[in-house]
Amino acid sequence: MADDAEKTEEPTSKKIEDARKEGNVPKSQDTSGVITLFVAILSFLMLFPFMAKHMILLFQYYFSLLGTHIDRLFLLDIAIVTFRETLLMVLPVATAVAIAGVAAAMAQFGFLFTTKAIMPDFKKIDPLKGAKNLFSLKKLIEGVKITFKSFTTLGVGFVFFFYFIIELPTVALFGLEDQLDWLKDKILIIAFVMLFIIFIFAIIDIIIVRKQYFDNLKMSKQEIKDEMKNMEGDPLIKSKIRQLQMQASRKRMMAEVPNADVVITNPTHYAVAIQYDSEKSHAPIVIAKGVDNIALQIKKIAREAEVHIVQNPPLARSLYAEVEVDKPIPEALFAAVAEVLAYVYKMNKK
């Protein structure tokens, strides 16, 4: 029992799928962050001429207003123009960053749409449980990880920044345009160095997150057995259902025996009830059959209903083996069955 309680087995596909439906997926915030940051920097660099153009237009608009009388409509016009130009500058980068965030999430766990993750759960606002989570070992480890990553990234960035500061006396001798180019190059170097450090942490984080995710979903042997039972049905219940179905089928079959024209027997072990109605079928039909106890019951009901019982062991065995209940007899047995029916009809003066 102790072994069954230990969660040593890898999660089944159903367990993983159920977790996805609950919104529980392996998501690394660092990975999403580094992809989003990379796209933001790249978008900014690519769209900088476009943004600079609108920024210049906005400043030109402001300078054109010098000496203009200010009233309420004038302030509204300034607000509209400022909002429009700012939106044109920010919206392309914001759109790229939003798409990158969605793509980063989908790259980690695929497309997922569920509302369960945002459904209100009053257990989550339990103050006692919240306090336990706040001071849990997991939160402490997360805090240490964030602190370590932040200090490492900023530390490496500061080292590069310090070496760039040393170059300032030389850069001061450059022209303004060259100074701006130098500043742009150094900013890009620091940005991509820090981005590379964050990228390394993101790879480590996604490995840890996925390992923790699948470790948390691990199952015990008993859980796997229970899941199989739920998926395929409990064998005991399925057996009981089959037993009830067989009993119901047998009951219906026994109810048809009084309608038989003849019951062909072994005489001890086999009994097959035959009915022939030319208006319903082109061949005689087996309406009941059985061996041993069922055969005895068929013969008992036939006697009570005054149905003829004919002993023909080879034919009884052949009919039992080759013909299912409610199915017509095969052509190969026509002659033998016709002979029995002719005898029965003669006895009944049909």
N, C-alpha and C positions, 0 to 999 in steps of 0.2 A: 504493500500500500504506500510505503514511503517513496518508492520509485515512481509510482503513478503520480504522486503529488508534485514531484520535481518537474519543472518545465524545461525539459531537455530536448524536446523535439522541435524541429523547424516548423514555422507556421504553415498551415495548408493554404492553398489558393483561395478557399472560401473565407478563411480567417482574415487574409489580407484584403479581400474584396469587401468584407463586412466593415473592416476598419476604414477603407476608402469611403464607403457610404456614410460613415460617421464623420468624415472630414479629417480622419487621422492618417496623415501621409508623412513620409520622410522629407522634411523641408529644411534646408540649410539657409539661414538668414544671411550668413556670410557670402555664400555663393550668389544668392540673388543680389546682394549689395555690391559685390565686385563687378558683376555683369552690368548692373544698372549704372554704376559709377563710370565704368569704361565707356558705355554708350553715351553717357552724359558728356564726358570729356571729348569724345570723338565728335559728337553732334555739335558741341560748342565750337570746336576747331573748324569743322566743315561749314557751319552756318555763321561763323564770326563776320565775314564780309557782309552778309545779309543783315545781321543784327547791327553792325556798325553803320550801315547805310541808314537804317531807320532811326538809330540813335542820333546821327547827324541831322536828319530831317527834323527830329523832335527838337533839338537845340536851335536849329535855324528858325523853327516856328516860334520858340520862346524869345529869341532875339528880335524877331519881327514884331513882337508885341510891345517892345519898349516905347514908352510914351503914349500908349493907348489907354483911354479911360476905362476903368474897371467898374463893371456892374454885374448884376446877377447872371444875365445871359452870357456875358463875357467869361465869367468863371465856369459856367456850365460847358461852354465851348472848349475851354482849356482842359477841363476834366475829361471830356469825350475824346479829344485828340490824344491826350496823354494815355488814357486807357487803351485806345485803339493801337497806338504805336507800341506801347509796352506789351500788349497782347500779341502783336505780330512778332515781337522779338522773343518772347518767352514761350509762346505756344508750340513752335516747331520742336524746341528742345524738350519741353514737357511731354509732348506726344511721343517722341522717341524714347524718353525715359520710361513712360507708362507702358509702351509696347515691350520694351526690354524687360521690365519687371514681370509682365505676364509670360513672356517667352522663357525667362529664367525659371519661373515656377513650373511651367509645362515641361521644360527640359528635365526637371528633377523627378516629377511624378506623373507626367502626362496630363491630358485634359480631364478635369474633374469639376462637376457642377453638383453641389449639394447645399441644402438649406439647413441641415441639422447642426452644422457648426455655429450658425448664428442664431439658432433658436434659444430663447431665454431658459436658463438653467439656474434655479434658485440655490442649488448646492454650491455654485461657484461664488455666491456672495455671502457664504457662511463665514463670519469673522474669525471663528476659531480655526476653521480649515485654512482660511486665507493667511492667518498668522503662522500656522505650521508650514505652509508653502513658502512664506516670506523668509523664514529662518531655517529652511531645510538645507540638507547637504547639497542637493542639486543646485539650489539657488547660489549657495556659496561657491561651488565649482564654476558656475556660469559667471559669477562676478569676477573670480580670479582670471578666468579665460579672457573676459572683455578687457580687464585691466592690463593683462599681459600683452594682448594684441595691440591695444592702444599705445602703450608705452614703447613697444617694439617698433611700431609703424612711425610714431612721432620721433622716436630716437634716431632711426635711420634717416628720416627726413631732415632732422636737425643737423646730423653729421654733414649731409650734402649742403645744407643751407650755410653751415659754418665755413665750409671750403669756398662757397661762392662769395661770402662776405669778405674773405681775404682778397678776392679779386677786385673789390670795389675801388681802391685807389687807382688801379689801372683803368677801370671802366670809366672813372670820372673824367678821364682825358678824352673819351670818345665824344662824337657828336650826338645830338639828341636821338636821331634815328637809329644810330648804332647802339646806343644805350637801351632803347626800347627793344631792339632785336635781341640784345644780350639778355634782357630781363625775360622776354618771352621764351627764349631757349631754356633758361634756367628753371623757369616755372614748369615748363613741360617736362624737363628732366626730373625734378622733384616729384611732380604729379605721377609720372609713370613708374618711378622707383617705389613710391609709396603704394601705387596700385599693384605692382608686382608682389610686394610684401603681403598685401591684403589677399592677393590671388593665392599665394602659398598657404595662408591661413584658411582660405576658403576650401581648398582641396582637402586639407586635414579635417576641417569641420564637417564637410559632407561625408567623409569616410566614417567619422565618429557618429554623426547623426544617423546614418543608415544602419550602422552596427547596433546602436542603441534602439533604433526603431524595431528591427527584426528580433533583437533580444527581448524587448518588451512584449512582442507578439508570440514568443515561443509558447508551446503548449505541452501539457503533460500527456502521457500515453492515454490516460483515462479521458481527457478532453477530446483527443482524436477519435477514440472509440465512440464517445457520445455524439460527436459531429457526424460520424459515419452513420450512426443509427438514425439521427435526425434527417440526413440526406436520403438514405436508402430505406428507412423504416426499420423499426425494431423487429428482428427476426421472429421473436415470440409473437408479436402482434400480427406480423404478416402471416405466420403459420396459423394463427387463430382465425384470421380473415379468410384464408384459403379453406380452412376447415368448415367455416360457416357457409362459404360459397358452395362447397361440395355437398353439404347437407341440404341446402336449398335446392341445388340441382337434382340431387337424388330424390328429394321429396316430389319435385315436379315430374321426374321420370316415373316414379311409382304411381303417380296420379294418372299417367297415360296407359298403364298396363291394362286396365279394364277395357280400353278401346282397341286392344290388339285383336288380330284375327287368329293368331296362333303364337304359342311360346315354344321355342325349340330348345331342348335341353340336352345335357351331356350323358346321363341324367342327373348326376350329383353336383358337379362343380360349376357348370355353365348353364346360363339361361338367357335367351335372347327373344325379346318380344317383337313380332313382325306385324305391320299393318299395311294393307294395300287398298288404296282408294284411287281408281283410275281417273277420277275427276281432278285430283290434287297432284298426282305424280304419275310418271310413266313407269315407275318401278316400285316394288315394295320398299317400305322404309323401316329401319330399326328404330323403334320408339323407346326401348329400354333394354339394358343388358347388364349382366353382373356375374360375379363368381362367388362361390362359397355362400356366406350369409346373405349377401344381396341376391344371389340366385335363388336361395330358399324363400326370401321375401317376395320375389317376383312370382315364383310358382304358387305361393300361398295366396297372393292377391288374384292371380289368374284363376285358381280354383274357386275362390269366393265369387268372382265375376263370371264363372262358367266359360272361361276362355280355354280352348283346346290346348293341351300340352302334348307335344310330340317329341319322342326321344330320337335324336339323330346326332350322336356325338361328333362325327367329323364336321357336319354342317354347323353345329353349334359353336365348335371351336373356331372354324373359319370365319363365321359371322362376327364373333366376339373380337377376333384379332384384326379383321380387315375393315370393319364398318363402325363408324362413330354413331352416337345417338343422334337421331333426327336426320340421318343421311340415308340416301337410297343405296340398295345393295349393288355391288358391281355386276357387270354383265356375265362374268365368269360363273356367278352363283345363281343366275336366273333359273336355269333348268332345275337345280336341286330345290330351290325355294318354291318354284311353280308346282313341283310335284307334291310338296308338303301342303301348299295352299289348295291344290286340287283335292287332296285327301280330306282336308278340313271342310271345304265347301260341299264336298259329297256328304260328309257326316252331318253338315248343317242343312243339307238339301238346298244349297244355293245354286 
